[in-house]
Amino acid sequence: MWTKKDLETQNPSESPPPKLGSQTRFVTEERIDVVRKVATSREERDRLKAELESQGYTVMVRETTAPPAEGEYYTATLLAEKREMVKVDTWALEREKRALGKRDQKIDRLAKWGFWGAVALALLMLLYFISPLVRACRAL
């Protein structure tokens, strides 16, 4: 059984250990692309609809309910959707997740060291500015 420490110390170029259960390296997932466009005339609506359908989208058209005044003020909203099945490399996603986690840890460590370094420098400066006052008090 792999522990979290084993996963963190493992070289990212190596393949990760197999997961328990039925997860395999490549998983099929559905990718959904959604496009929304607005047409201001019937000709533009037909042109956009034909263009999107030629790209493989399923198009739904919603026209305004207000009656047109001599062809003016026409608007139609086209909502197009395309669904594709794609293969996803789960091992690459895990490697990327681990690399981002390590990067976040380095940034966190650097921020903590920087904060405490600034606090230490501030204390040293305070002591430096107070030292003449301390010497004067001892001289009395």
C-alpha positions in Angstrom: 0.0 0.0 0.0 1.4 3.4 -1.0 1.4 6.1 1.7 1.2 9.8 1.2 5.0 10.2 1.9 5.8 7.7 -0.8 3.8 9.7 -3.3 5.5 12.9 -2.3 9.0 11.5 -2.5 8.4 9.7 -5.8 10.0 11.2 -8.9 7.3 13.0 -11.0 8.7 11.6 -14.2 8.0 8.0 -13.0 4.5 6.6 -13.4 2.4 6.8 -10.2 1.4 3.7 -8.5 -1.8 2.0 -9.6 -4.9 3.1 -7.6 -6.9 0.7 -5.7 -10.3 0.0 -7.4 -11.2 0.1 -11.0 -9.4 3.4 -12.0 -7.2 3.0 -15.1 -4.7 5.3 -16.7 -6.9 6.6 -19.5 -10.5 7.5 -18.6 -13.2 8.5 -21.1 -14.9 11.8 -20.2 -17.5 13.9 -21.9 -16.4 17.4 -22.9 -19.2 19.9 -23.4 -18.6 23.1 -25.4 -21.2 25.8 -25.2 -21.5 28.9 -27.4 -23.9 31.8 -27.1 -24.4 34.3 -29.9 -26.9 37.1 -30.6 -28.3 37.8 -34.0 -30.0 41.1 -34.9 -31.7 40.0 -38.1 -33.2 36.8 -39.5 -30.5 36.5 -42.2 -27.8 36.8 -39.5 -29.6 34.2 -37.4 -29.8 31.7 -40.3 -26.1 32.3 -41.2 -24.9 31.8 -37.6 -27.1 28.7 -37.2 -25.7 27.2 -40.4 -22.2 28.0 -39.4 -22.6 26.4 -35.9 -24.3 23.3 -37.2 -21.5 22.8 -39.8 -19.1 22.8 -36.8 -21.1 20.0 -35.2 -23.0 22.0 -32.7 -26.7 21.4 -31.7 -28.3 24.9 -32.0 -31.3 26.2 -30.1 -32.8 29.6 -31.1 -34.7 31.9 -28.8 -36.4 34.8 -30.5 -37.8 37.9 -28.7 -41.5 37.8 -27.9 -42.1 41.5 -28.8 -43.7 42.0 -32.2 -41.3 43.4 -34.7 -42.0 47.0 -35.9 -41.3 46.9 -39.7 -38.5 44.4 -39.2 -36.7 46.5 -36.6 -35.7 45.5 -33.1 -35.4 41.8 -34.0 -33.1 39.9 -31.8 -32.5 36.2 -31.5 -30.2 34.3 -29.1 -28.5 31.2 -30.4 -27.4 28.7 -27.8 -25.2 26.0 -29.3 -23.8 22.9 -27.6 -21.3 20.3 -28.7 -20.6 17.1 -26.7 -17.5 15.1 -27.3 -16.0 12.0 -25.6 -12.3 12.5 -24.9 -9.6 10.3 -23.3 -8.0 11.8 -20.2 -4.7 10.6 -18.8 -5.3 10.4 -15.1 -1.6 9.8 -14.3 -0.6 13.1 -15.9 -3.3 14.9 -13.9 -2.0 13.3 -10.7 1.6 14.3 -11.5 0.5 17.9 -12.3 -1.4 18.0 -9.0 1.6 16.8 -7.0 3.9 19.3 -8.8 1.5 22.2 -8.0 1.3 21.0 -4.4 5.1 21.0 -4.1 5.2 24.5 -5.7 2.6 25.7 -3.2 4.6 24.3 -0.3 7.8 26.1 -1.5 5.9 29.4 -1.8 4.4 28.9 1.7 7.8 28.1 3.2 9.4 31.2 1.5 6.6 33.4 2.8 7.0 32.2 6.4 10.8 32.6 6.3 10.4 36.1 4.8 7.9 37.1 7.5 10.0 35.9 10.4 13.2 37.3 8.9 11.5 40.7 8.6 10.4 40.5 12.3 13.9 39.6 13.3 15.4 42.5 11.4 12.8 44.9 12.9 13.8 43.7 16.4 17.5 44.2 15.7 16.9 47.7 14.4 14.8 48.5 17.5 17.7 47.3 19.7 20.2 49.3 17.7 18.1 52.5 18.1 17.5 51.9 21.9 21.2 51.1 22.7 22.3 54.8 23.2 19.4 55.2 25.6 20.5 52.1 27.5 24.1 53.3 27.6 23.0 56.7 28.9 20.9 55.1 31.7 23.9 53.0 32.7 26.2 56.0 32.9 23.9 57.7 35.4 
